[in-house]
Amino acid sequence: MELFAILLSLILLMFFSFRGYSIILFAPLFAVLAAAASNFSLMPVYTEIFMTKAAEYFKMYFSIFLLGAIFAKVMEEGGLALTIAGTIANKLGKENAILAVILGCAFLTYGGISVFVVVFVMYPFASALYREANIPKRFIPAALWLGTFTFSMGAFPGSPQIQNIIPTAFFGTTTWAAPLLGLSSGLAVFFLGWAWLIYRQRQAVALNEGYGEHTVNEPEDREEEQLSNHTLAFLPLIVVILANLYLSNPFQWSWAYHWNEEILLSVKVLKLSLLSTSVDKVRAIWSLNIALILGILFAIYIGREQFRRTGGIAASLNRGVNSSLVAVLNTASGYGYGSVVASLAGFQVIKSFLMDIKIGAGPLVSEVITVNIMAAITGSASGGLTIALGMLGADYLNWAHATNVPVDVLHRFAALASSGLDSMPHNGGLITVMAVCGLTHKQSYYDLFVITVIKTLLIFIFIALYITVGNF
């Protein structure tokens, strides 16, 4: 009965998420439902487990969501994101329309701009390029997804997106974990996904299928003023990347800054609740916080003239703050739900099954399968990753130490897996992409699903390569 209650709650959470209901409201309700068949009293499950774990997540990641959302907003409203997208699209032109869309999305995502902002910024350029090149519009969502929600989000080392941040708190790693593995796997996803879209374009040409007649969300020609100096628009993104590289110190260079362990040790005597156990658990977040603050300051200065015409910087900052709250609360609720499930005796059956998957090198296959399952169920890369590592992260860490699997490799495969099966039809980001493009799942999901299959299979291929070749 306990196992049945857990599975029922998972199914209902997935169903209600798909129907558009807020996980902030329904995650605690279904967490309590999952515990209904256990020996736990229901209200303590809500207040002492769910809320405590949600608060832990909020404490750990709120600054990343907050600063990331503000950075995205000032880049967007200061005209910098538009300038970057326009520069890439214009340089590559209609002959390379698909590549221009993928690279434009990837550069903005890797530079730290929110994935949802990237979609809104890039769609008008994608539509114009595809229309000019007479490529079917129904291929746009797959290109946006490939450039935004895959290799640039969780594969490439140093990505400031939350999917690459979450493993740092569980494994004590940095965002630059396993750089060669991340770069090679990310490039593989990029080239194979791009090849698929080119193949589909050629199929459409052979069938004389063009852009098509569309009336929903067809953008008008962009007349927004872009920066006259296009190079300056890229500067805040470069600042974020380089500052994060320097401060997180991934390669232990002698000139890089080292965080002082005494910062935490000195306050442990105060018995602060939710205090991190070591600097290793938080240094990646500290370094990215500083990098994002620097990026925000550069973006505000460079786009200052644009802000004067659009209501001032205060309004942009406030909009960034407001947009961050829903995002962090959604994911914190998912984490609280997963923590409740992991605490139940009935979950031990599922946990034992997942931990018994001993194919390949230590915990890697088990970790990838677990993250993919949770990402598919929740329809969220960050939510699935957080729930999976919240349930089994400590076990995977111990397993990795016992089998001599580097923790950096554990981090990279977890981040890779989070952007595997997350793109199920009920994924909130996917629904947003379809809505922005004015298309339906029936029109455009097939190609996006193929990219999902490609990126998921590639993870297991790279596990096999890791076993064969060794650490890379």
WODASUL-V729475 format. One line per field, one symbol per residue. ss: DSSP state (a for helix, b for strand, c for the rest). phi: phi as a letter, one per 40 degrees, with the letter a starting at -180 (. if undefined). burial: + if it has 9 or more other C-alpha atoms within 8 Angstrom, else -. A space follows every 10 residues. Layout:
ss: ???
phi: ???
burial: ???
//
This chain:
ss: caaaaaaaaa aaaaaaaacc ccaaaaaaaa aaaacccccc caaaaaaaaa aaaaaaaaaa aaaaaaaaaa aaaaaaacca aaaaaaaaaa aacaaaaaaa aaaaaaaaaa ccccaaaaaa aaaaaaaaaa aaacccaaaa aaaaaaaacc aaaaaccccc caaaaaaaaa acccccccaa aaaaaaaaaa aaaaaaaaaa aaaaaacccc cccccccccc ccccccccca aaaaaaaaaa aaaaaaaacc cccccccccc caaaaccaaa ccccccccaa acaaaaaaaa aaaaaaaaaa aacaaaaaac ccaaaaaaaa aaaaaaaaaa aaaaaaaaaa aaacccaaaa aaaaaccccc cccaaaaaaa aaaaaaaacc aaaaaaaaaa aaaaaaaaaa aaccccaaaa aaaaaaaacc cccccccaaa aaaaaaaccc aaaaaaaaaa aaaaaaaaaa aaaaaaaaac cc
phi: .ccccccccc cccccccccg cccccccccc cccccccccc ccccccccbd cccccdcccc bdcccccccc dcccccccgc cccccccccc ccgccbdccc cccccccccc chcdcccdcc ccddcccccc cccfcdcccc dccccccbbb cccbcccgdc cccccdcccc bgcbccdfcc cccccccccc cccccccccc cccccccfcb dgcbbcfccc dcbccbcccc ccccddcccc ccccccccfc bfcccccbcc ccdcccbccc fccgcccacd cbcccdccdc cccccccccc cccdcccccb hgcdcccccc cccccccccd cccccccccc dccccccdcc cccccccbcg cfcccccccc ccccccccga cccccccccc cbdccccccc ccbgcdcccd dcccccccbc ccccdccccc ccdccccgbb dccbcdcccc cccdccccdc ccccccccch ca
burial: -++-++++++ ++++-+++-- ++++-+++-+ ++++++++-- -+-++++-++ ++++++++-- ++-+++++++ ++++++++++ +++++++++- -+++--++++ ++++++++++ +++++-++++ ++++++++++ +-+-+++-++ ++++++++++ ++++++++++ ++++++++++ +++++++++- +++-++++++ -+++-+++-- +--++---++ +------+-- ------+--+ --++++++++ ++++++++++ -----+---- ---+--++-- --------++ +++++-++++ ++++++-+++ -+++-+++-- -++--++-++ +-+++-++++ ++++++++++ ++-+-+++-- +--++-++-+ ++++++++++ ++++++++++ ++++++++++ ++++-++-++ +---+-++++ ++++++++++ +++++++--+ ++++++++++ +--++++++- ++++++-+++ -++++++--- --
//
